[in-house]
Structure formats: structure tokens, C-alpha cells
Amino acid sequence: MKFKKLLYGVGATTYLIATLTASVNAETKSVSPQAFYYDQDVTAYTAISGAKTYHGTTPTPYLTAAVHPNTCGSATSGTLLPYGTNIITSSPLYLPGKGNVEQFYVEDMGDVRCDRGFTRNWFDIYFGTSTTTNINNAKQFGKQKTDYYTL
């Protein structure tokens, strides 16, 4: 797996195992994270009304996430994390206008040139259409750091 980082510290391992155990699917009886990412940037964005995501979906506020492309500078290379990848943060993020959220889904691509100084496995949370309130909430969220795993 590209850019996969190894677990560090027993505390992080214990927390993630407990989190995974709590989210076990009753039908499959198991959950296997695809990858773990540590100390990654997370930001917020808005879009004009009616805008579609990179993958052609209608974005859902506080749930849709954008990620870098597979190949920086190539908008046609696909998203670094596949469409529909579930991003679960190690602790909830406070999203102004929504509250605490810890789960997001990859539907969009952002920072296509990868030149805004974000970590490689950064993600960008959709805060809704570009209204004054949503733009202000996204600015208030700013740029944060988080650890997360994907399913």
C-alpha cells in the first residue's frame, strides 16, 4: 500500500483495536482497516450550488471528503484514496455549523497540483454550498492535523 505508515506506540494500537471492535459489521464479524495515516492535514471547503464531485456525485455537507489525485498535477489520474473510501479519524473533529464528526467518505478531488503544502494523505471536508455562513464555518475550521484509518 502506498504511503502506509506503521503503527507507533501501544496506546495508539489499543485505541484503534477498540475502535475497530466497536464498529464490527454483524454480518462479516470482522473489520480490516486498509491503512493508517498519522499527523495528516485536514481542511474544509465549500462549492457553488449544483456542483458535482470529481466522481460525479452530489456532495453531502460534513460527510464528503476530497483528497489529492493519484498523480500530482493530473486531474485524470483518479483520487489517491478510491471513491467511497471511509475515513475514520482517531478522535472526532469539531466542525463549525455541525458539531463533532469522525467519519467521512471520499467523493472528490482537491489540490490537484499538490502545491498548497498539505501532507500527502490530507483530506478536505465539504461544508456545503458557498454561502456566507458555510464559508465562514470553513474558515473557522481552518487547517488542522489528525490521525485516521480507512475502510
C-alpha positions as MATLAB code, in Angstrom:
seq = 'MKFKKLLYGVGATTYLIATLTASVNAETKSVSPQAFYYDQDVTAYTAISGAKTYHGTTPTPYLTAAVHPNTCGSATSGTLLPYGTNIITSSPLYLPGKGNVEQFYVEDMGDVRCDRGFTRNWFDIYFGTSTTTNINNAKQFGKQKTDYYTL';
ca = [
       0.000    0.000    0.000;
       1.321    3.411   -0.926;
       2.180    5.814    1.884;
       1.177    3.371    4.612;
       2.764    4.189    7.930;
       3.406    1.658   10.636;
       1.618    1.825   13.964;
       3.549    3.531   16.682;
       3.027    3.059   20.374;
       0.893    0.566   22.233;
      -1.646    3.278   23.153;
      -2.477    4.004   19.509;
      -2.753    0.291   18.766;
      -5.076   -0.302   21.724;
      -7.284    2.645   20.785;
      -7.594    1.550   17.159;
      -8.327   -2.065   18.066;
     -11.041   -0.899   20.476;
     -12.494    1.397   17.817;
     -12.454   -1.341   15.198;
     -14.013   -3.835   17.588;
     -16.812   -1.385   18.330;
     -17.542   -0.944   14.628;
     -17.572   -4.607   13.602;
     -20.149   -5.451   10.953;
     -22.535   -8.062   12.378;
     -22.666   -9.959    9.070;
     -18.948  -10.271    8.404;
     -17.794  -10.438   12.040;
     -14.548   -8.704   11.086;
     -13.146   -5.352   10.060;
      -9.779   -4.797    8.442;
      -8.543   -1.257    8.035;
      -6.991   -0.596    4.642;
      -4.380    1.802    6.011;
      -3.443    4.072    8.913;
      -2.295    7.676    8.444;
      -0.763    9.855   11.135;
      -0.434   13.615   11.606;
      -2.239   14.451    8.354;
      -3.643   17.837    7.385;
      -7.395   18.294    7.183;
      -9.144   21.375    5.817;
     -12.649   22.495    4.816;
     -14.165   23.701    1.556;
     -17.405   24.936    0.015;
     -18.661   24.764   -3.579;
     -21.192   26.537   -5.722;
     -24.761   25.257   -5.643;
     -25.260   22.321   -8.019;
     -21.553   21.468   -8.245;
     -20.732   17.774   -8.598;
     -17.750   15.999   -7.080;
     -14.836   14.574   -9.046;
     -16.630   11.226   -9.017;
     -19.883   12.790  -10.268;
     -21.874   12.713   -7.050;
     -23.717   15.479   -5.242;
     -21.558   16.281   -2.204;
     -23.030   15.878    1.280;
     -22.108   18.579    3.796;
     -19.872   17.368    6.639;
     -19.593   13.888    5.090;
     -17.979   14.268    1.641;
     -14.174   14.428    1.572;
     -11.779   15.469   -1.179;
      -8.263   14.023   -1.422;
      -5.198   14.503   -3.618;
      -5.012   12.885   -7.064;
      -3.035    9.682   -7.590;
      -0.529   11.705   -9.598;
       0.041   15.307   -8.578;
      -0.796   17.633  -11.459;
      -3.017   15.101  -13.198;
      -6.745   15.587  -12.663;
      -7.396   12.464  -14.736;
      -5.273   10.124  -12.584;
      -8.064    9.351  -10.105;
      -8.139   10.064   -6.393;
      -5.353    8.891   -4.091;
      -7.937    7.113   -1.947;
     -10.567    5.314   -4.053;
     -14.121    6.597   -4.416;
     -16.215    5.699   -1.363;
     -13.258    5.066    0.946;
     -14.425    5.535    4.537;
     -12.119    7.864    6.507;
     -12.412    7.455   10.283;
     -10.492    9.901   12.466;
      -8.876    8.782   15.720;
     -10.914   11.402   17.590;
     -13.890   13.486   16.458;
     -13.229   16.744   14.626;
     -15.310   19.737   15.669;
     -16.939   21.114   12.507;
     -18.429   24.603   12.997;
     -22.079   24.505   11.951;
     -22.329   20.744   12.572;
     -20.557   19.577   15.732;
     -18.258   16.595   16.292;
     -17.762   14.265   13.332;
     -15.292   11.414   12.862;
     -16.389    9.686    9.658;
     -16.114   10.918    6.070;
     -16.343    9.411    2.563;
     -14.049   10.101   -0.386;
     -16.043   11.510   -3.288;
     -13.978   14.444   -4.507;
     -10.501   15.544   -5.560;
      -8.738   18.671   -4.374;
      -5.345   20.382   -4.560;
      -4.738   18.754   -7.952;
      -1.226   20.186   -8.300;
      -0.386   19.209   -4.695;
       1.220   22.617   -4.301;
      -0.641   24.016   -1.304;
       1.747   22.475    1.220;
      -0.559   19.785    2.587;
       0.580   16.347    3.732;
       0.249   13.672    1.046;
      -2.745   11.994    2.721;
      -4.534   15.254    3.506;
      -8.293   15.436    3.149;
     -10.710   18.300    2.691;
     -14.206   18.233    4.234;
     -17.148   19.651    2.274;
     -19.005   22.252    4.390;
     -21.836   22.918    1.918;
     -22.642   25.450   -0.740;
     -20.747   28.723   -0.842;
     -22.992   30.769    1.433;
     -21.551   33.358    3.790;
     -22.253   31.100    6.781;
     -20.647   27.995    5.249;
     -17.609   29.923    4.030;
     -17.142   31.420    7.498;
     -17.541   27.980    9.121;
     -14.930   26.523    6.743;
     -12.537   29.385    7.511;
     -13.124   28.897   11.244;
     -12.255   25.198   10.877;
      -9.044   26.209    9.124;
      -6.235   23.678    8.812;
      -5.927   21.004   11.473;
      -3.990   17.779   11.997;
      -5.494   14.356   12.591;
      -4.707   10.659   12.598;
      -7.090    8.398   10.696;
      -7.625    4.984    9.229;
      -9.519    3.931    6.118;
     -12.028    1.195    5.431;
];
